[in-house]
Amino acid sequence: MNLGEFHSPRLSRRSFLRRATTGIGTMALASLLNPVLLAQSRASRGVGGVVNPLHFPARAKRVIFLCMAGGPSQFETFDNKPLLAKMHGEPLPASYSDGQPIAQLQGQKLNCYGPQFEFKRWGKSGQEITTLFPHLGGVADDLCIIRSMQTEQINHDPAHTFINTGTSISGRPSMGSWVTYGLGSEADDLPGFVVLTSHAGRNPQPIASRQWHSGFLPSRFQGVELRSQGEPVLYLNNPPGVTGEGQRRLVDTIKGLNNSLDKSIDDPEISTRIEQYEMAFRMQASVPGLMDFSSEPQSVLDLYGTKGADGTFAANCLLARRLAERGVRFIQIYQRGWDHHDHLNQFMETCSQAADRASAALIIDLKQRGMLDDTLVIWGGEFGRTPMSQTDKGPPGRDHHIRAFSMWMAGGGVRGGITHGETDDLGYHAVADKVHVHDLHATMLHLLGIDHKRLTVRFQGRDFRLTDVHGNVVQSILA
């Protein structure tokens, strides 16, 4: 339809209305036949998410993923193995390890290494959890412990990439980016996807920023890392001589220029640039208040075991609750230091002391505020540890292990007080109710109201999704 025709003196009123409403009707029909197209357009422009309406009734509105970077040992945390304890120091039967991938124990004697700390049954549910985690034991009835996790990558960086993006190929969107792309954000003055980092113990594995990258999604969906100490965001404060009013005029001018360019090019990254300038301006007002814990009562600080925003895992867990209150959709906290190839006993105690109290406090705090029901909390590493000892680097530790490891979930529509899945007598293989990383992702999206098979983006000639061509919702853990 040529808009110039509207100015023709020979165009009747009836013809004008018929032609105009045809265009509107075509748009309406297209949105009915394929609502995702309209939603994708809205999402690329910074309005809401592409999943509109939701595929299922959502049980969770947001996710807090507590990433124990380095791979915590399941044998000292959530998977007690009495037979492994009895066989401590004996050779591991070859039937367990033949043909299996091993990271650093190639060519070495594979001797059984029993759990190094006692386990205890906690809560009314009798969940079996290490005595290293007395605070998590106190919230055992809220936890869904998964003992049968499996992944595909046996070294740290590709394993982090896999659990974050569903593939070991770098450059794909992270799970937080998929979630914010699908659902948008409820936060007006903070990013929808925020990342925090801390470490305790020893040998903190480096965490690359590509673990929270948006990949081929518009870059506004990538995670924003808030620094744990000092200024949480670089250049947050205006330099001398720059006022808020002056900066507002500058942002408005840049926005106008970008809008003019966007009208002629229609590039989603221009819309992203506009949105990010606006977000940065709003964050200058919101972030200082976010990081100011003075409004928190002493009882809350004591619950987490922190004195303020000091960069510790405890402070980051409290910060995660504050972010969740402000509408942030996906919050990821990396606690580095769980890579225990040696000195296992010493550093398991160190890491557990840093993580146990704060993790439990987050659950208690969310529950007291009525937020746990719609907040999905996930805790775990990129893989687990071997039931064999590693002694080539000093006092015994454990090597990387991908065939079976433990994680837990809480809140957000997950059944509490249950243990899902089993491993064999020595904890080498998951043998019942296996949960692959793809299944974890599918279940997380399901709880958010998203069908993981339908959240796709066409890129380089094929439809991509977080779960690739895999993944099943773990129905038995849903409340």
MARBAZA-185828 format. One record per residue: z negated, y negated, x of N, C-alpha, C in turn. Coordinates in pm, whole numbers, plus 50000, padded with zeros to 5 digits. Atoms other than C-alpha are relative to their C-alpha. Layout:
BEGIN
ZYXZYXZYX...
***
This chain:
BEGIN
500005012050085500005000050000500004987550088499885012449925501064966050141499174989149931500865010050062498374939950082500774987449965499205011650031501064913650083500565000349859499484999050136502254927349750499094993249899500925006150094499114913349586500334985449975499685014350014500494878449640501374998049936498685001350064503854885949479499834995349856500105004750140504334866349154500515010249901499474990050090506144896549012499065011749980500964989050013503084919549050499074997249883500825002150119501404923348712498555003550028501444997049988497614924948666499785015049992500194985550016497924961148550500435007550126499534993449877499954970848860499004998050113500995002849895497434953849087498805009349989501184991650020494474972948937500325014750028499654986049979496355005848942500115003350149499824997349858497305002749308498694999050078501285001649930493884990649420499105011949976500914988950032491965018049240500525013250054499484987849938494335044449380499415001950138500584999049865493085036449730498535003749995501434996850013489455037049620499835014449955500094986250048490035069449432500325010150108499664991049890491665085249734498825001850094501194999149915488615076849944498925008449936501034992450069486285090849682500335014849998499594986050003488325122649650499835006550138500154994649864488365127250029498555002950032501424997949971484605123350047499445011849923500454988550077484155149249773500515013050059499414987949944486535174249930499425003350137500554997749866485125169850281499024988950032500985010749979481925148850284499644998250146500345001249858481465156250655500824989150066499155010149939484405133650739499404986149983500615013050025482755103750575498694998750074501285000449930479385112850723500204998150149499745001649857480885115951073500374985550031499665014049981482355081251035498754991349999501255007650009478955067850929499175002050125500834997249883477215085051219500554993150124499415006449883479695071951475499764985049999500265014450010478925037051345498514996950005501435002649986475175041551386499245000149871500684999850129474305047651019499705014449964500384986650043472355079150937500565010850088499484988649927473555113551041501145006349923498834993950063476555135350967499615010049893500424990250101474515160550765499384992449884500435008150114474315141150441500865003549879501404995850011473225156650215499685011850093500434988849918471175182750401500555013149943499514986950043472415218550391498935008049927501144993350063468935231350294498894989749980501205008550004465675215550182499295000550136500605000549866464105204150510498515002749993501444997849985460685217250609499424990550106500445008849892460505195050919500874987550003499275012649984461495158750972500264996750146499905003549858461085157851348499585011850085500334989449905460645179651657499314994050121500635003249871458245176951950500095012650084499754988349916459365200852223499234998250131500825000549879456755206752496500585009750100499254991849904458785219552791499165002550125500784996249882456745238353052500985003650112498914998349905459275233653330499555008150121500304991149889459315260753594499835014349955500114986550053458675290553369498595005650007501374994649997455035298553280500005015249981500114985550010453985334853316499445004049865500494995050127453655352652983498815009350017501094990449977451225377453144498654993050021501245007749987448675349853203499844990349884500085009450112449255332052872499945006949864499924995350138450365350752557500375014849985499564986050012451405386752638499155008950090500914991449925448545408952750500585014150012499454986849975449595441952906498975009050070501024991249940446725467052958500575010550095499444989949911449015493753107500454993950133499615006849877450395468653356498784997650087501245001849925446805461253455499575013050066500384986949944446145498453507500905003850117499034996449895449275501653722500084989450109500005010949901448435470853931500115005650142499794995749863449735476254284500885012250015499144988349994451765507354197501474995849990498575003450010455565508254228500444999249854499435001150134457405496653918501015011249982499014989450022459325526153770501424994350002498625005049985462995522253859500724998949868499335000450130463965528553498499914986349935500155013550057462735493453414500964990150064499325010849926464545473753682501425003350044498654996649955467715493253766501064992449921498915007350062470755471753699499624986949938500475012450061468665441853594500114988250098499925011749911469155406353730498634996150053501245004149934466475395553978500304987650083499745012749931466135360954129499715000750150500385000749858464225363354459499415013050055500614987449957462935399254474501045010550042498984990449960466235415154575499625006650132500264992749877465695442354833498545001550036501434998949970461895439854817499385011149916500734990150077459375465554700499524993649869500385005250130458775460654330498725006849954501304994650037455075466154269499454992949877500595005750121453315460953936498914990050034501015010449979451155430153912499384997049864500675001150128448655430853629499614985849963500495013250042447505400953421498784995950081501045004849909445225379853638498824993449930501095006250075443055365153363499795007849870500344992550120441305380053065500664993749876499515004450131442675377852713498875001549899501014999850106440675372052398500704998249866499455002150135441345373552025499344987649940500465013150045441065339251869500294998249851499785004150139440715325751515499895011549902500034989850104440755344051186501165009850014498814991649985444195357451273499885009850115500184991049886442945373851592501144999450100498925001549903445805360251800499475002650142500424996649864445605374152155500594989850097499615011149912445685344852398499085000350122500785000349877444515340752756498754991149988501205008449994441045326952826500264987150078499625012749936442845300353033500304989249896499625009350105443745284352699498944999749888501025000050105440445279752512500304990249887499695009850104441685248852326501145005049911498954994150082444905265652214499455011849921500674989550075442745295252118499324994549875500665006450114440905271051890500944996649886499025002750107444135264251697500925012049982499184987850006445375300251709500585002449862499544997450137445685301451332501164990949959498855008750026448295273751347501235004150081498934996549907450425290751614500805012149953499114988450011453405313651574500445003350141499714996049862453535331351910501185009649999498814991549988456915346251999499955006550138500114992849874456605373052268501345005950046498754992849973460205385052261501174990650030498945009549966462145354552384500895005850109499044996049898465285361052588500964988550028499025010049963467655338652779501035006450092498894994249924470735342852999500094995050143499885005949866470175322053313498695001950076501194995849927467775333053585499544989950104500445010549908467625301653801499754987049923500585011050078465955269253703501034990749937499125010450054468735243753666500915005449890499184994850110471185265453469499175004949882500854995650112468275279453265499544988149917500325012250075467175244153172501214995549920498785004050069470765236053085500235008849877499774990750109470965267152869499044997549884500955001750110467775261352671500144986349935499825013450057468645224652623501324998549924498685002450058472335227652535500635012549938499434987750053472925264152440501105005950085499004994849907475235269552736499584996250141500305003549860474985269753115501024990450057498965009349955478055247353138499484985749983500495013750007476975211953222500994991249923499155009650070478265183453009500035001849850500054998150144477545197252662498824992149941501105007650060475285178552414498695007950001501324993850003471575185752434499545001849856500484997250137469615198752136499484987449932500465012550060467985164852083501144991349955498835007650039471405148752073500635005849875499474993650121472645174251819499164996349878500885002850113469595167851601500174985649953499875014050040469905129951606501414997149947498645001450055473675132551551500035005249857499994994250133473035154751250499194992349899500945005950095470115136051097499804985050015500305014049977470075101251246498544998450039501385002849962466725084951312499334991349894500775008350092463985069551101499384988050071500575010949922463015045551381500984988450008499155011749994464395010251360499994993350137500155007549876463124997351692499735009050120500134990549891463005028851908501175009749994498934990050003465615054652012499605011949913500284988250080465915085451793499615012150082500234988749910465575108552095499354994450127500775005449888462905101352358499525011450089500414990049901462045120552677498884994250086501135003649915458765119452872499815011050104500214990049895457925136853200498654998050067501245000249922454765145753393499985012650084500124987549926453665172153642498565002150042501324996049951450585191053757500205012050091499904988549913449915216954021500894997450119499185001149880452605222154280501475001649966498574997250006456365223454337500634996149867499355003850126457525203154037501525000750011498554998849998461105213553970500664986949957499295012150046463535184253951500645002449864499394999450133464755177053599501124989849995498845009050002468255162553576500144993449863499855007550126468995136053313501065006149910499004993650086471925157153193499365009649901500684991050093469315179153021499794993249865500115007050129469055152152752501234991249974498765007750017472645139552769500665003449867499314998150128474845135752462501325007350014498764992749980477835153352620501184992949938498825005950064480945147352409499674992849870500405008350114478935131552126499934985450045500165014049960478785093452118498724998050080501105000949904476455082452397498724994349940501235005150060474025065652157499065011349960500844988750038472735100752078499305006650118500704994049887471555108452430498544995650002501415003249992467845109152505499744988250091500435011349918466115078552645498685003850066501224996649928463575085852915499094987850010501025010249980460425064852898499195003650122500764997149879458785062453236498525000649968501404997350033455225075053238499054989750058500865010049938453825047853462500794987450028499325012749983454585011253514500744996149874499205003650116457194996053288500675012549945499404987950056458265023853050501524999649999498555001949996461795009653044500284988850099499675010349903463334990453332500574987749930499525012850052464034953653264499574997649857500505001850136461944955052949499634985549975500445013950015460554920253009501104990450044499015010149964462704889153024499634993650135500275007349876463064872353365499574985649971500425013950022461624837353410501174991349954498995009150050463534811253214500825005349884499254994050111464944835352955499055001649882500844999250118463474831352608500555010449902499554990750102463634855252315501114994249916498965006550080465694830052120501334999650074498775000349921468174826152403500635013850012499454986449989468504863552442500615004549868499444996750129469064867152068501404994249985498685006250007471974842752092501005007650087499114992649910473384862152388500415013449938499694987150063473144895552206500964998049884499115002650113474784880551897501424996850048498685003449947477634866352107500725012550050499414987649950478224899652283500395009149884499704991950117478074917151948501294995249933498785005450061480754894051810501235003850079498874996149917483034900752106500325014949985499794985650016482504938352075500575003449863499454997650134483164936951700501494996849995498585003749998486474919351762500815010950070499304989449928487444945952016500045012849917500094987750080486294973851784501034999949887499035000950109488554961251504501405003650046498654997249950491594964951725500125013750064499944987249927490674996751917499385011349921500714989950079488275015351683499515011550088500574990149907486485033351969498525001649967501424998150032483095049151875499064994950109500875004749892481745039252217499754985049991500245014350020482165002552126498874998249899501095000550097479975008151822498685003850066501194996049925477525025852052499474988350082500425011349917477484995852283499324989249917500615009850089476764972451993498605004349961501304994850044473954994551868498984999950114500954999249889472424998652215499534986250043500455013749973472354961152277498924995949899500985003250103470554957051947498705007650022501194991849978468174985952022499194994850119500705005149883467344972052366499244987249966500675012450040466534938352211498755002949917501144996650084464264954151949498905007150078500994992749919462574976552208499134990550081500825009749926461404945752395498754996249921501155003250084459094939452101499185012549968500714988150049458234975252005499335008150110500514991149896457654993252337498654995750054501345003649953454724972452465498905004449905501004995550096452834979852144499875015149997500024985449995453805016452165499145005050115500714995449881452335019652513498574994950008501365005450002449145000552428499105009149918500874990450067446525026852346498684993949955501295006150033443775001552280499665001449852500274998350143444175006851906499525014149966500454986250024443335043851943498485000850014501454998549987439675052151874499655009150117500444992149886437705067352157500025014949969500004985950037437465099951965501375006350020498664994749980441245103951981500305001350149499804999049856441375096252353499245011950057500804988649953438605121652408500635013249957499374987850048440445147252197501105004450094498904996749909443485145552424499545001250145500464999949862441475140252741500734989950086499305010549925443145107852848499294986749979500585013350009442025072352916501044989549959498955009450035445365056552837501345005050046498644996249962449055056652919500095001050152500104998449855448515070253269501025009750057498964991349949451555093153297499675014749999500374985950004449665125653248500615006749878499514992650116450735153053010499164996649878500885003550112447715144252795500424986849938499575013050052448815108052766501355001049930498694998550061452375118852690499935007049865500164993450129451205141752411499514990049894500445010450093449335112752251501144990349971498855008850019452395091052305501035006449907499084992950089454485117752131499584998349854500455002150138452315114751822500294985949955499735013950035452695076951829501504997849976498565000750022456475080751862500395006449867499714993150126456535105451573499614991249881500425009050107454595080751356501014988949977499075011250009457225054551430501425004449965498734995450052460095076251311500955006050101499134993749900461475090651637500265014449958499604987150055463385122151545499725011650094500134988949903463245143051865499294994950124500835004249886460595140152136499855012050093500044989249904460735160952450499084996050115500935002649890457915162852704500145011050104499914990649891458525179553038498704999750081501164998549912455375192153214500455009050115499464992449886456605202653557498875006050084500964994049908454825225853799499685014549974500314986250040454955260953646500775010550080499194990649922457125277353914499115006850105501064994049918454565301354064500475012750068499594988549919456265323754318498875004850090501164996449918452985323954510498794992149948501235006950043449355312554464499914999549847499954999950147449695323054099498664996349938501315002350062445985323454022499584985450010500435013849978445275289454171500754990249911499215010150069448135270854011500125002849850500094997750144447955288453675498794992749943501195007350046444465273853644500284985149994499705014349996445695239453746500914995949884499045003450106448655239253505499385001949861500624997450130446635254253221499024989149963500945010850028443945227853253500734987449957499235011950036446625200953229500635001349862499214998350122448455216252931499205004449879500704993750112445905234852718499394989949904500735009350086443725206952586500934990649926499115009950061446505182052524500925006449896499134993350096448785207252351499255002849870500814997450119445985217552116499654987049928500355012950059444985181152062501154994649916498845004850076448515172851949500065006749864499994992750127448335199751681498884995049910501155004650079444865188851568500244986049946499765014050038445835152051562501044999049890498965000150103449035158151366499475005549868500534993850121447175180351122499054990649927500945009350062444425154751062500714988549932499255011250057447055128350986501005004549893499074994950099448975150850748501435000750048498665000249943451955151750985500475013650051499594987249942451915187851107500955007449906499154992950095453535200650788501474996750017498605003549984456725181550862500364996450145499695001449857456585181151244500055013850062499874987249932457885211451433499664998250147500425000449860456075216151765500425013250066499554988349925457625240152019499464999050142500614999849865455975250652350500595011850077499514989049917457555270652630500844995250115499205003249883459535272052952501435004849987498594996150001463125279253047500185015150013500034985449995462265315953117498565004050030501344995149971459265337853199499875004750144500254995049864457955356753502499995015349999499894985649987458275392153631498635006949990501234992149993455685419753584499745005350141500174996049859456125425953958499504988150081500545010649914454415406554234501054995650101499205005349890456175384354484499034995650109500985002449893454375383454819500644994650127499325004349879456975370755064499724985550035500235014349977455815334655032498534996650012501435002749990452045338655063499245008349900500764992950103449355349454814500885002749879499044995350100450975368054523500334989949891499525007450116453035351654255500955008849921499034992650081455765361754011501374993350009498635004949993459555358254023500484995949859499395003850128461835344553745500325012549919499704988550086462405367153446500624995249869499275004550118464855364353154500025010249886499904989550101464535397252964498904999349895501105001550096461255388252793499074989050047501015010049970459005357752783499454994649869500735004550120456715339452542500144985049979500075013950042456835306752352499164999749872500615001150132455035293252048500574988149925499585010850090455905271651750498854997349904501055003650096453645253451505500524989149907499655010450096453985232151192501425001549949498615001350038457255222151032500625011849928499444989050075457645252250805499905013550066500204987449930456625279251054498675006249959501254993150033454015305450965499034999450117501035000349897450805300551158499205012850003500884988449989448495327651285500725013250010499274987449986451195353351357500555001250142499324997049874452625370051667501285007449965498694994450033456325377951648500585006650124499304993349891458135403351864499075007850091500754991749907457045428952119500805002250127499384995749875457745438052479499555014250030500384986449964457585472252641498635000150068501374998649950454355485652794499734992050127500175007749877454955467353121500514985749987499575013750023456365435852965501314996250064498735003249934459765438753128501094996349899498945002250099462015440752821499394996649864500315001650142461735426652471500575012049927499574987750064461925457352250499984999349848500045001250146461265445451893500084985449960499875013650054462255414451694500354989950109499585008649889464085398751987500444986349947499615013750035464585361051976500724993950120499195006349896467405347052186499864984849989500025014750004467555310252278500894994949888499145004150112470455307252031499275001449866500774998250124468155320951760498944989149985500985011050003465495295251853500664987349949499285012050043468055267451813500405000849852499594998450140469355281451484498834998149906501205001150083465815283751346499504985649995500415014049995464925248651460500864991549908499105007750085467995234051289499795003449854500244995950138467325254350974498774992949943501235006450047463805240050948500224985049976499655014150018465345205250976500984997949884499085001050113467645213050683501465001250038498644999249949470745220350892500435014550018499384987149972472965251150888500674999050136499495001549863473655256451258501485003350010498584996749997477095270751177500874988649948499245010950061478115239150995499864986750074500135012249918476945212851245500925001650120498994998049897480115212251452500714986950032499175011449958482235187451645501235005750068498764995449936485875192951737500194992450131499855005949867486385187152107500935009050081499034992749918489285197352330500605012049925499264990150076490885217252050499195010949934500804989850069487945237851923498744993649944501245004850060484825233451713498825005050081501194996749924481655232351918498764998349914501305001750064478085236751799498925003650099501124997449908474635239651959499875014950029500174985649982474555277451905501305007050038498704994749962478195282152012500505009349889499584990750104479325313751825498905010349973501124990750009475865329751823498914994349909501195005550064472435325151670499765005049860500454996150132470505338151372498654993649973501305005650039467655321451185498985011449997501064989949999464415340751246499214998349871500575002050134463515343650879498545004249991501374994550015460285363450930498924990650049501045009349954458515334251100499924987649911500015011850087459285309250823498915001249895501065000050101456465299450591500605001049861
***
